[in-house]
Amino acid sequence: MLESSNLLTALVREAETVTVLWQVGVIIGAYALAWLAARRLRPMIARMATPADAEVNPESLSQPHIITPLIAWLLLVAARAGFGVSMPVRVLDIAIPLSSSLVIIRIAVYMLRYAVPGANWVRSSERAIAWTMWVGAVLHITGILPRIRQGLSEIVVRFGTLDISALEVVEGTMAVVVTMAVVLWLGRLIERRLMRLAHLDTSLRVVVSKLVKAVLLLIGVLTALSLVGIDITVLSVFGGALGVGLGFGLQKIAANYVSGFAILLDRSIKLGDLVTIDNRYGEVTRLTTRYVVVKGMDGTESIIPNETVITSTVLNHSYSDRKLRVDGAVQVAYSTDVRRALEVIGEILSAHPRVEENPAPLAIVKGFADSGIDLSFFVWISDPENGTGLLRSELCLAILDAFRASGIEIPFPQRDIRITGIPPGLVPERGNP
């Protein structure tokens, strides 16, 4: 750090010399060339972009915030190697580590996106985070940071018998943030790699990824506490308090987490299954250690606690087979040729594109009703996630059109009344009203 301070002092003394001015010109020229080169290279790097589920997307690294300082750093290193032989290059000696630190910081911020996916605050605070880290790097390289550290160490607050300085608070916070960011990024990286292992069952992949993330999070917390200077043995007190909390008020949360791992391990419910849980029918779109998300056919999503799934009856309509039977009914008049009506229905059922050939569609006589003969039909489909209401409507409309074309009557309720054995006194005489 003394060398950085001496370098800055010598630079201030030479501020008005021609040597400093041409080095500033070299820095400006290097960044201008880097900006032009970045514009040329960005389309080429974008074509190398990997799928969206990759850990690091080359298209993200082609952003001007990263590629421009990277090219400028390479140009400045080349300039110092060329000119440093014959003349002092103190300005370049400071500019090069500043440029390299800017590149590292930008890459770290972009990696933070993948560590905390879906966090809008990361995207909105990228520039502020990067500039804060870069200012810290500038202060460190120029030798100003030790003076700030000395000032913060003199600000001390007493908590009982413990003295805590502002420097310890700042360093502890930074250690915790950096450690947890690294742990979250590693967890996300491992989770994505596990989810791409097609030869493993989906539930098993989810279980392993959740366990790995939990273990990494525990290691991160313990590491962060050690870096801050907290004795890990104090966690025994926290563990006792947590046990009491689980016994009194957190048993539901604990039960949901245990039930979640049980569901994932026994594979009774998998992603994509069509289930009915607590009178809610839909497709399982998400499995977590706390709840199951069931998306209904109307688009609504039900968040069902895992404990409810474990303790209630679950109808899994696609547990071993995704085929689903769809039923329908129609009535024909007693004067109808029933065999011909069944043939017409069978032709309609077989012609529909969603109806499976195996098992074959079936039309039968269900029974005899007051107004006509009841017929039923059954079809099987392999895409129940698309719903059954529209299919049943299309089949009924097609049957109606075919019956009308074939002259088959669909009866309406009617009654024949026959009056017999009327007493003579009830029959009015002729001529009397």
Wavefront OBJ file of the C-alpha trace (Angstrom):
o trace
v 0.000 0.000 0.000
v 2.967 2.267 0.572
v 3.948 1.844 -3.057
v 0.485 2.991 -4.180
v 0.723 6.052 -1.928
v 4.176 6.934 -3.232
v 2.958 6.397 -6.780
v 0.063 8.783 -6.236
v 2.391 11.377 -4.639
v 4.782 11.212 -7.595
v 1.860 11.514 -9.976
v 0.651 14.696 -8.293
v 4.136 16.211 -8.612
v 4.251 15.416 -12.335
v 0.676 16.515 -13.055
v 1.739 19.399 -15.270
v 4.449 17.585 -17.218
v 4.149 16.418 -20.803
v 4.681 12.801 -19.706
v 1.422 12.792 -17.750
v -0.483 14.480 -20.557
v 0.462 11.952 -23.226
v -0.382 9.084 -20.861
v -3.825 10.603 -20.326
v -4.136 10.803 -24.090
v -3.187 7.136 -24.393
v -5.885 6.214 -21.854
v -8.538 8.227 -23.706
v -7.468 6.719 -27.021
v -7.489 3.196 -25.584
v -11.064 3.561 -24.336
v -12.173 5.128 -27.635
v -10.700 2.227 -29.610
v -12.182 -0.225 -27.119
v -15.634 1.310 -27.597
v -15.364 1.021 -31.387
v -14.057 -2.546 -31.172
v -16.872 -3.497 -28.768
v -19.472 -2.339 -31.305
v -17.870 -4.604 -33.916
v -17.494 -7.613 -31.640
v -20.923 -7.567 -29.983
v -22.860 -9.090 -32.950
v -20.248 -11.816 -33.305
v -20.381 -12.708 -29.605
v -24.184 -12.572 -29.620
v -24.243 -15.275 -32.310
v -22.290 -17.486 -29.903
v -25.008 -17.109 -27.254
v -25.962 -20.346 -25.541
v -29.544 -21.326 -24.627
v -31.291 -19.278 -21.989
v -30.876 -21.953 -19.316
v -27.064 -21.868 -19.500
v -25.104 -20.719 -16.464
v -23.332 -17.868 -18.275
v -24.686 -16.385 -21.474
v -21.999 -15.007 -23.818
v -24.478 -12.396 -24.965
v -24.468 -10.973 -21.421
v -20.679 -10.820 -21.436
v -20.809 -8.915 -24.725
v -22.474 -5.959 -23.033
v -20.460 -2.698 -23.350
v -20.102 -2.524 -19.542
v -17.810 -5.577 -19.719
v -16.231 -5.833 -23.147
v -15.222 -2.164 -23.420
v -13.069 -2.009 -20.242
v -11.692 -5.469 -21.078
v -10.391 -4.323 -24.472
v -9.177 -1.045 -22.972
v -7.236 -2.969 -20.322
v -5.526 -5.059 -22.986
v -4.597 -1.923 -24.938
v -3.233 -0.208 -21.817
v -1.122 -3.257 -20.934
v 0.317 -3.215 -24.444
v 0.999 0.537 -24.204
v 2.816 0.211 -20.886
v 4.910 -2.657 -22.253
v 5.873 -0.525 -25.236
v 6.500 2.846 -23.611
v 7.591 1.738 -20.144
v 11.045 0.816 -21.377
v 12.129 4.378 -22.181
v 10.044 6.634 -19.912
v 8.039 6.637 -16.666
v 4.435 5.490 -17.002
v 3.000 6.217 -13.575
v -0.434 7.159 -14.941
v -0.680 3.859 -16.809
v 0.459 2.015 -13.675
v -2.667 3.350 -11.958
v -5.027 3.102 -14.940
v -4.284 -0.581 -15.636
v -5.324 -1.991 -12.236
v -8.347 0.320 -12.252
v -9.423 -1.038 -15.642
v -8.855 -4.652 -14.591
v -10.810 -4.121 -11.384
v -13.660 -2.588 -13.401
v -13.800 -5.698 -15.605
v -13.793 -8.025 -12.580
v -16.478 -6.007 -10.842
v -18.732 -5.981 -13.913
v -18.407 -9.729 -14.321
v -19.150 -10.222 -10.613
v -22.299 -8.102 -10.894
v -23.491 -10.085 -13.897
v -22.840 -13.314 -11.999
v -25.025 -11.910 -9.224
v -27.958 -12.091 -11.662
v -27.595 -15.848 -11.855
v -27.016 -16.161 -8.110
v -30.317 -14.414 -7.322
v -32.616 -15.163 -10.313
v -35.856 -13.225 -10.543
v -34.692 -10.505 -8.137
v -35.628 -7.189 -9.726
v -33.506 -5.252 -7.262
v -30.363 -6.825 -8.738
v -31.064 -5.519 -12.238
v -32.137 -2.098 -11.030
v -29.092 -1.755 -8.732
v -26.418 -3.183 -11.054
v -24.893 0.195 -11.882
v -24.917 1.372 -8.246
v -23.347 -1.879 -7.022
v -20.662 -1.790 -9.715
v -19.739 1.846 -9.067
v -19.614 1.303 -5.310
v -17.252 -1.627 -5.719
v -15.130 0.261 -8.248
v -14.819 3.313 -5.992
v -13.606 0.970 -3.244
v -11.041 -0.481 -5.659
v -9.885 3.038 -6.613
v -9.453 3.980 -2.965
v -7.482 0.796 -2.345
v -5.193 1.196 -5.359
v -4.492 4.879 -4.675
v -3.699 4.230 -1.001
v -6.578 6.274 0.412
v -8.460 3.285 1.790
v -6.066 2.666 4.754
v -6.794 6.151 6.049
v -10.535 5.489 5.846
v -10.067 2.176 7.634
v -8.122 3.916 10.371
v -10.927 6.431 10.836
v -13.607 3.739 10.973
v -11.615 1.695 13.484
v -11.640 4.656 15.859
v -15.456 4.755 15.905
v -16.304 2.233 18.652
v -19.680 1.359 20.179
v -19.902 -0.680 23.377
v -22.523 -3.438 23.722
v -22.265 -4.677 27.299
v -18.718 -5.986 27.610
v -18.163 -6.095 23.839
v -16.603 -3.235 21.870
v -17.569 -3.120 18.183
v -15.993 -0.674 15.774
v -17.553 0.709 12.623
v -14.798 -0.994 10.637
v -15.792 -4.401 12.010
v -19.428 -3.755 11.103
v -18.544 -2.764 7.523
v -16.119 -5.654 6.993
v -18.525 -8.149 8.571
v -21.408 -6.979 6.368
v -19.265 -7.228 3.247
v -18.046 -10.692 4.228
v -21.602 -11.920 4.757
v -22.857 -10.418 1.471
v -19.972 -11.828 -0.586
v -20.166 -15.254 1.034
v -23.909 -15.584 0.569
v -23.689 -14.352 -3.048
v -21.088 -17.021 -3.825
v -23.148 -19.712 -2.085
v -26.324 -18.732 -3.938
v -24.490 -18.711 -7.271
v -23.010 -22.160 -6.631
v -26.431 -23.483 -5.600
v -28.025 -22.095 -8.737
v -25.236 -23.529 -10.902
v -25.559 -27.013 -9.384
v -29.357 -26.905 -9.569
v -29.322 -26.109 -13.286
v -26.856 -28.862 -14.021
v -28.896 -31.381 -12.026
v -32.160 -30.405 -13.728
v -30.577 -31.134 -17.117
v -29.819 -34.772 -16.178
v -32.608 -36.394 -18.173
v -31.767 -39.935 -17.010
v -32.741 -39.042 -13.429
v -36.342 -38.813 -12.293
v -37.665 -35.255 -12.035
v -38.587 -35.613 -8.362
v -35.154 -37.020 -7.530
v -33.492 -34.102 -9.296
v -35.588 -31.642 -7.302
v -34.779 -33.407 -4.018
v -31.025 -33.479 -4.680
v -30.956 -29.834 -5.792
v -32.880 -28.720 -2.691
v -30.576 -30.701 -0.392
v -27.462 -29.324 -2.091
v -28.746 -25.757 -1.808
v -29.607 -26.299 1.868
v -26.141 -27.702 2.618
v -24.436 -24.861 0.730
v -26.564 -22.319 2.560
v -25.607 -23.853 5.915
v -21.925 -23.807 4.959
v -22.276 -20.207 3.803
v -23.880 -19.121 7.084
v -21.193 -20.859 9.160
v -18.423 -19.372 7.000
v -19.925 -15.898 7.181
v -20.202 -16.117 10.976
v -16.577 -17.235 11.219
v -15.436 -14.357 9.006
v -17.347 -11.878 11.132
v -15.686 -13.286 14.229
v -18.704 -14.874 15.913
v -18.015 -18.081 17.806
v -19.983 -20.877 16.143
v -20.551 -22.569 19.511
v -23.143 -19.892 20.308
v -25.349 -21.593 17.736
v -26.118 -24.256 20.319
v -28.224 -21.665 22.158
v -29.915 -20.731 18.910
v -30.546 -24.416 18.197
v -32.264 -24.831 21.542
v -34.430 -21.781 20.918
v -35.294 -23.111 17.462
v -36.318 -26.462 18.982
v -38.642 -24.714 21.437
v -40.071 -22.656 18.581
v -40.736 -25.769 16.526
v -42.483 -27.338 19.500
v -44.815 -24.384 20.045
v -45.440 -22.251 16.980
v -43.464 -23.564 14.026
v -44.675 -27.151 13.897
v -46.797 -26.438 10.828
v -43.815 -25.010 8.937
v -41.635 -27.950 9.945
v -44.386 -30.403 8.990
v -44.685 -28.819 5.535
v -40.940 -29.079 4.924
v -40.762 -32.706 6.064
v -43.850 -33.534 3.993
v -42.269 -31.815 0.989
v -39.203 -34.050 1.090
v -41.463 -37.092 1.555
v -43.474 -36.186 -1.551
v -40.341 -35.623 -3.602
v -38.750 -38.885 -2.465
v -41.736 -41.236 -2.883
v -42.550 -39.664 -6.297
v -46.295 -39.998 -5.779
v -46.703 -36.575 -7.407
v -44.486 -35.336 -10.224
v -44.263 -32.198 -12.323
v -46.860 -32.317 -15.079
v -49.221 -34.707 -13.264
v -52.953 -34.014 -13.374
v -54.265 -34.226 -9.839
v -57.247 -33.404 -7.689
v -56.185 -32.204 -4.233
v -58.642 -30.747 -1.760
v -61.269 -30.418 -4.542
v -58.802 -28.553 -6.760
v -58.170 -30.099 -10.173
v -55.249 -29.133 -12.375
v -51.673 -29.734 -13.455
v -48.758 -29.780 -11.026
v -46.511 -26.946 -12.217
v -44.179 -26.605 -9.241
v -42.922 -28.738 -6.376
v -41.131 -27.113 -3.459
v -40.206 -28.210 0.033
v -43.108 -26.172 1.429
v -45.976 -26.292 -1.068
v -47.310 -27.703 -4.342
v -48.639 -25.454 -7.106
v -51.653 -26.844 -9.012
v -52.688 -24.856 -12.093
v -56.355 -25.301 -12.961
v -57.836 -25.474 -16.439
v -59.159 -21.921 -15.979
v -55.646 -20.576 -15.364
v -55.924 -20.155 -11.608
v -53.054 -21.504 -9.516
v -53.649 -23.124 -6.145
v -50.782 -23.127 -3.631
v -51.403 -26.206 -1.486
v -49.277 -26.876 1.637
v -47.397 -30.161 1.547
v -48.991 -31.257 4.798
v -52.408 -31.134 3.098
v -51.096 -33.311 0.273
v -49.769 -35.877 2.739
v -52.807 -36.027 5.023
v -55.607 -35.915 2.423
v -56.671 -38.156 -0.442
v -54.994 -37.200 -3.718
v -56.475 -38.209 -7.059
v -53.564 -38.511 -9.478
v -55.141 -38.786 -12.919
v -51.780 -39.473 -14.592
v -49.894 -41.503 -11.981
v -49.076 -44.455 -14.244
v -50.830 -43.419 -17.473
v -51.747 -40.007 -18.838
v -54.726 -41.370 -20.766
v -58.062 -40.081 -19.494
v -61.579 -41.324 -20.248
v -64.235 -38.839 -21.328
v -67.901 -39.888 -21.089
v -71.010 -38.601 -22.823
v -74.704 -39.475 -23.206
v -77.488 -39.004 -25.732
v -81.089 -40.210 -26.030
v -82.927 -41.441 -29.129
v -86.625 -42.160 -29.765
v -88.071 -45.671 -29.394
v -88.769 -45.753 -33.112
v -85.068 -45.309 -33.934
v -82.852 -48.003 -35.432
v -80.592 -48.223 -32.358
v -77.841 -50.192 -34.092
v -77.617 -47.556 -36.816
v -77.499 -44.826 -34.164
v -74.587 -46.597 -32.414
v -72.738 -46.876 -35.739
v -73.167 -43.153 -36.389
v -71.871 -42.307 -32.933
v -68.883 -44.641 -33.399
v -67.971 -42.963 -36.696
v -68.122 -39.525 -35.072
v -65.960 -40.604 -32.148
v -63.288 -42.240 -34.315
v -63.011 -39.199 -36.589
v -62.061 -36.750 -33.845
v -58.267 -36.051 -33.789
v -57.970 -36.060 -29.983
v -59.622 -39.458 -29.524
v -57.167 -42.346 -29.040
v -57.433 -45.499 -31.127
v -56.311 -47.701 -28.234
v -58.444 -48.102 -26.176
v -60.978 -47.729 -28.977
v -63.993 -45.419 -28.565
v -67.169 -47.190 -27.492
v -70.905 -46.484 -27.779
v -73.431 -48.602 -25.852
v -77.091 -48.759 -24.862
v -77.346 -47.622 -21.278
v -81.022 -48.253 -20.619
v -84.638 -47.381 -21.311
v -86.036 -44.076 -20.143
v -89.532 -42.578 -20.124
v -89.097 -40.620 -23.358
v -86.538 -42.700 -25.259
v -83.536 -45.035 -25.212
v -80.437 -43.800 -23.373
v -77.113 -44.231 -25.199
v -73.655 -43.612 -23.703
v -70.256 -43.190 -25.354
v -66.707 -43.345 -23.989
v -63.465 -42.065 -25.514
v -59.870 -41.902 -24.298
v -57.507 -38.958 -24.737
v -53.782 -38.589 -24.036
v -53.718 -34.793 -23.556
v -55.953 -34.164 -20.531
v -54.088 -30.928 -19.817
v -56.029 -29.408 -22.754
v -59.318 -29.962 -20.941
v -62.372 -32.116 -21.633
v -65.200 -29.595 -21.847
v -64.462 -28.462 -25.400
v -63.950 -32.058 -26.572
v -67.311 -33.165 -25.145
v -69.006 -30.167 -26.768
v -67.473 -30.909 -30.181
v -68.523 -34.560 -30.003
v -72.093 -33.689 -28.993
v -72.442 -31.145 -31.820
v -71.091 -33.623 -34.363
v -73.507 -36.322 -33.131
v -76.418 -33.859 -33.326
v -75.573 -32.931 -36.927
v -75.133 -36.583 -37.917
v -78.474 -37.577 -36.321
v -80.298 -34.822 -38.182
v -78.680 -35.855 -41.444
v -79.613 -39.518 -40.855
v -83.180 -38.776 -39.690
v -82.544 -40.046 -36.167
v -84.847 -38.369 -33.664
v -83.730 -37.086 -30.304
v -86.982 -37.099 -28.252
v -88.250 -34.510 -25.860
v -90.231 -35.330 -22.682
v -93.876 -36.216 -23.507
v -96.781 -38.005 -21.814
v -99.729 -39.982 -23.222
v -102.867 -39.742 -21.022
v -105.603 -42.388 -21.401
v -108.833 -42.013 -19.410
v -110.779 -45.230 -18.676
v -113.635 -46.191 -16.401
v -115.309 -42.781 -16.056
v -118.430 -42.914 -13.811
v -121.651 -42.122 -15.778
v -122.457 -39.124 -13.669
v -119.195 -37.411 -14.676
v -119.996 -37.465 -18.401
v -121.992 -34.349 -19.407
v -125.294 -34.885 -21.256
v -125.600 -33.810 -24.870
v -126.927 -30.344 -25.247
v -125.825 -29.358 -21.736
v -122.782 -27.188 -21.324
l 1 2 3 4 5 6 7 8 9 10 11 12 13 14 15 16 17 18 19 20 21 22 23 24 25 26 27 28 29 30 31 32 33 34 35 36 37 38 39 40 41 42 43 44 45 46 47 48 49 50 51 52 53 54 55 56 57 58 59 60 61 62 63 64 65 66 67 68 69 70 71 72 73 74 75 76 77 78 79 80 81 82 83 84 85 86 87 88 89 90 91 92 93 94 95 96 97 98 99 100 101 102 103 104 105 106 107 108 109 110 111 112 113 114 115 116 117 118 119 120 121 122 123 124 125 126 127 128 129 130 131 132 133 134 135 136 137 138 139 140 141 142 143 144 145 146 147 148 149 150 151 152 153 154 155 156 157 158 159 160 161 162 163 164 165 166 167 168 169 170 171 172 173 174 175 176 177 178 179 180 181 182 183 184 185 186 187 188 189 190 191 192 193 194 195 196 197 198 199 200 201 202 203 204 205 206 207 208 209 210 211 212 213 214 215 216 217 218 219 220 221 222 223 224 225 226 227 228 229 230 231 232 233 234 235 236 237 238 239 240 241 242 243 244 245 246 247 248 249 250 251 252 253 254 255 256 257 258 259 260 261 262 263 264 265 266 267 268 269 270 271 272 273 274 275 276 277 278 279 280 281 282 283 284 285 286 287 288 289 290 291 292 293 294 295 296 297 298 299 300 301 302 303 304 305 306 307 308 309 310 311 312 313 314 315 316 317 318 319 320 321 322 323 324 325 326 327 328 329 330 331 332 333 334 335 336 337 338 339 340 341 342 343 344 345 346 347 348 349 350 351 352 353 354 355 356 357 358 359 360 361 362 363 364 365 366 367 368 369 370 371 372 373 374 375 376 377 378 379 380 381 382 383 384 385 386 387 388 389 390 391 392 393 394 395 396 397 398 399 400 401 402 403 404 405 406 407 408 409 410 411 412 413 414 415 416 417 418 419 420 421 422 423 424 425 426 427 428 429 430 431 432 433
